[in-house]
Amino acid sequence: MIVVTGGNGQLGRQIVRALSERIGNGFTVTVREPAKAADLVALGITVKAGDFDKPEEVARAIEGADTILLMATLGSTEQRVKQYKNVIDAARRQGTKRIAFVGYIADQAESPFPSTPSIRQALAYMREEGFAPINLRNGNYAEAGLMTATRALQSGKIVSPAGNGKISYVTRRDLARATARILTESGNEGKSFALTGPKAYGHAELAAMLSEATGTRIVYEDISPESYKAQLEAANTPPGLVAFMTGAAATVKGGYLAEVSYTIGDLTGIAAEDGLAFIRREVQKTLKS
Ligand SMILES: NC(=O)c1ccc[n+]([C@@H]2O[C@H](COP(=O)([O-])OP(=O)(O)OC[C@H]3O[C@@H](n4cnc5c(N)ncnc54)[C@H](OP(=O)(O)O)[C@@H]3O)[C@@H](O)[C@H]2O)c1
């Protein structure tokens, strides 16, 4: 039996949809607030409470799972690793065979991405505990690129110390299609899957596309990391978020989000959508409405 954790999240919901299209309703979804998953219950999907911060609740939630999709959470490295360990420990105790982990493409040891240590520690712990984790190395969400685009359309600019770094934007929908496939096929233990869009784009290309698509001039200002930090602080951005945003920009600049693979198309038979095409379409939809 497959258990999808984090089923009420934006990616989680798409994975639940893709999985039900593939195998019907014979799987379990864990969420922190079951009341928000009444629609899934109505479809005949089993929904259980599974807050990773509550080890006993997690153990009950994953009972009978031979495959678990372990959703990445948010928070400090310490908080996240503790949460992942609660799930991994419960999985080991109850005999789960496979864990697929929602990772990230910028997972190299030297990556400046702030969440990378938690990803690496989770994968290392799974191996220590005898699992051969399936590492879903998700690319940067195209929906996050759309948020950058939306802000740029309001201010007329994209401001970031990201240099000429590129991002292989991928939609959550495409990630979900590939994940559903990986979860339902055998022989994926120990494998890493780079799940990205088909092409990587820099902020200058995003700005140029937005200018052309909207007829409004949008520019990319590549500023120094120090100025960026100062601007965020001047806007009263919480310190944790400043650290996250500067780390994320350094990740782009370092090229850690530029990796392109065609794995989604290879796995599913339908190529991943181009990230810039997705952003353009969504922006134009908003302009028309
Ligand atoms: N690839 C990218 O570009 C990118 C961008 C942003 C974030 N991420 C990572 O990918 C994850 C999924 O992305 P998303 O867009 O779906 O984010 P999201 O909508 O914020 O969903 C976060 C998910 O984490 C779950 N969660 C958080 N704390 C938890 C806990 N203590 N116990 C159990 N579940 C917990 C939430 O559970 P509930 O469903 O119960 O609320 C939810 O499913 C994020 O959490 C983050 O780690 C990736």
The ligand as an ORCA input file, in Angstrom:
! r2SCAN-3c Opt
* xyz 0 1
  N      10.946     22.646     -5.761
  C      10.624     23.876     -5.365
  O      10.701     24.859     -6.126
  C      10.106     24.112     -3.981
  C       9.643     25.385     -3.647
  C       9.141     25.589     -2.377
  C       9.118     24.544     -1.452
  N       9.569     23.311     -1.807
  C       9.561     22.167     -0.871
  O       8.587     21.238     -1.337
  C       7.585     21.030     -0.332
  C       6.225     20.906     -1.000
  O       5.974     22.086     -1.727
  P       4.513     22.731     -1.771
  O       4.561     23.772     -2.781
  O       3.502     21.648     -1.829
  O       4.460     23.411     -0.311
  P       3.186     23.627      0.611
  O       1.961     23.799     -0.184
  O       3.564     24.683      1.606
  O       3.069     22.245      1.384
  C       3.899     21.949      2.456
  C       3.587     20.530      2.855
  O       4.389     20.170      3.975
  C       3.520     19.516      4.908
  N       4.019     19.680      6.269
  C       4.591     20.762      6.816
  N       4.874     20.523      8.111
  C       4.468     19.272      8.356
  C       4.456     18.444      9.517
  N       4.944     18.878     10.685
  N       3.940     17.213      9.426
  C       3.428     16.752      8.263
  N       3.418     17.483      7.125
  C       3.908     18.720      7.191
  C       2.193     20.224      4.745
  O       1.221     19.393      5.335
  P      -0.355     19.654      5.309
  O      -0.770     19.150      3.958
  O      -0.949     18.859      6.391
  O      -0.510     21.137      5.508
  C       2.132     20.341      3.247
  O       1.687     19.174      2.645
  C       7.717     22.234      0.622
  O       7.305     21.884      1.922
  C       9.189     22.548      0.539
  O       9.957     21.732      1.417
  C      10.046     23.086     -3.068
*
